[in-house]
Amino acid sequence: MDDREQKFKPEEHYICLGGCRGVSKKPGVCQTPDCVDHGHEMVRCSCTDGRHNNFEPLELKL
């Protein structure tokens, strides 16, 4: 199979919404000292591209 035909298989992950672009495989808080969301909870990401471009907070989905 051609690599271009393979689709990204999303794994559960969490991202920081404060601008530092932090990503974690485990829930937690942002630990980047100079991020505006330092210490705030990271949000579960539902992206399907692996780049978080089509990010939608899963907690808000109905």
Secondary structure, DSSP 8 states (H G I E B T S, - for coil): --GGG-------EEE-SSSS--EESS--B---TTSTTTTSB-EEE--SSSSSTT---GGG--
